[in-house]
Amino acid sequence: MSLTTEQVKRIAHLARIEVSESEALTTQGHLNGIFELIEQMQAVDTTGVEPMAHAQDVSQRLRTDAVSETDRRAAYQAVAPETEAGLYLVPKVIE
Amino acid sequence: MNQWEVVIGIETHAQLATVSKIFSGASTAFGAEPNTQACAVDLALPGVLPVLNRQAVECAIRFGLAIGAHVAPKSVFARKNYFYPDLPKGYQISQMDLPVVVGGQIALQVGQGDKAYEKVVNLTRAHLEEDAGKSLHEDFHGKSGIDLNRAGTPLLEIVTEPDMRSSDEAVAYARALHALVRWIGICDGNMQEGSFRCDANVSVRPKGQAEFGTRREIKNLNSFRFLKEAIDFEVQWQINEIEEGRKIQQATVLFDPDSGETRMMRSKEDAHDYRYFPDPDLLPLIIDEAWMARVRSELPELPQQKRERFVGELGLSVYDAAMLTASQEISEYFESTVAVAGEASAKPCANWVMVDLAGRLNKDGVDIAAAAVSPQQLGGLILRIADNTISNNIAKKVFEALWLGEGATADEVIEKQGLKQITDSAAIESLVDEVLAANAANVAEFKAGKEKAFNALVGQVMKAAKGKANPQQVNDLLKKKLAE
């Protein structure tokens, strides 16, 4: 499997990454290189091997349902570009 | 309209009853000052790690067991990628391929009275995910304000098969689900606060056609009335489009309660545009047999089981049983009433709760939890009807007196207000004689074959007795005397 330049541009758009024409071509080469690697790996017979959802074969640790975090809004908003009335301000979002 | 069939599937986001968020220790309490309950994990600051809330998982297990679903021994969290300012990570943690709950069913009653029928809605799945924050679009110098208090609030997204065939069925399902999640204590069901919101996937197809039509999804319906209005509008709109030769495009729409119309929000992106993949920050969720067994043992008697018991053991109709299990509060009230009045009076208890009590609650605009008459008082009242101390009509007066606090028990009100029924047949006989003597015209009419005249005479006797004469005895005596 290999990607077309159009597919690379679409992925870049979905990831909100701006790529120029030449960057798209370079990226296409990199991504296709990764696909080649995957193709090699797929040559291995994995019949009967259950897919893993994580590289480590351990299960999720759970925490007790309790409030442990206090209000640190002032500290967090000190590094925000813009705030008002306790809100983070962002460029207008229109549906 | 008649040649079209409506197909509806519903996705519901139920906010789970936890005190902290699904992946962080920030509070989920409603109504706090903006961003005071958004911690480093919720804000997606670099280097933070989500850790799953055990209680959120337990809520999902409870739900799965309550609907007879398969609770997955192993489920996986995935990242759903999209960009929006109220989603700081740039992805929502959700579940895709391996959700925690698979399948299950909810049985519900649709319609009222004689037209009521039972319907079973099949569920596809239910999965755990985090909520996003809130965007405020009022003008902040041309910018939007973001409140992330809600970001990371645990949700159970409950998805049905496209099993519903009318807006009434959709509303009946939503109500049944709403009652169930509150019943098993996993969601407070507060729709104003957004704790329970529905998306309806609606399509139409010619009757008899096997394939589904193209669907449009109506987002974020936060009341049962809006759910019905939105679906009714959408169905009519789709039928008109098709009949005018246009094709339905898959889309996401919003319902505007003011205009009663749905309008397009965005054309639906393909599912894989979200580029789901297993979240490397989270390991597979393992639910073992012991955990499930404990949750199962802690489940209350469920609405469906209660309905069956009310019908089987108390002899109620299926419809009455459904009404009385509409919420845990109603069923508890009913059962406490029966506990006092006795199982033999289950049917009158059901009527009093569904008709008289419901009517009185409605009149005062209060919830059953705030009823001025307790189930114990009502049970005591029904006991006095059963043993003929008072008639049903007088009982309504006693009920009102209890409601207004004119006595602590039905017995006290009956005693104080002299409402005890006259069952002494000599006393009733003298009343009957008086009435017969004073209403010769009615007597003559009755003897001439006018049945209605009989009722007039009964009325006169009851009036003379100030409503307190035993109606059955009055009837019997009148009949006897008139036949003489």
Interface residues (C-beta under 8 A of the other chain):
Chain A: L14 A15 R16 A53 H54 A55 Q56 V58 S59 Q60 R61 L62 R63 T64 D65 A66 V67 S68 E69 D71 R72 R73 Y76 Q77 E82 E84 A85 G86 L87 Y88 L89 V90 P91 K92 V93 I94 E95
Chain B: T18 V19 S20 S24 G25 A26 S27 E33 P34 N35 T36 Q37 A38 C39 A40 L43 L45 V51 L52 N53 R54 Q55 A56 V57 K74 V76 F77 N81 F83 Y84 P85 L98 S135 L136 H137 F140 H141 G142 K143 S144 G145 I146 D147 L148 L254 M265 R266 D273 R275 P278 P280 L282 L283 P284 L285 I286
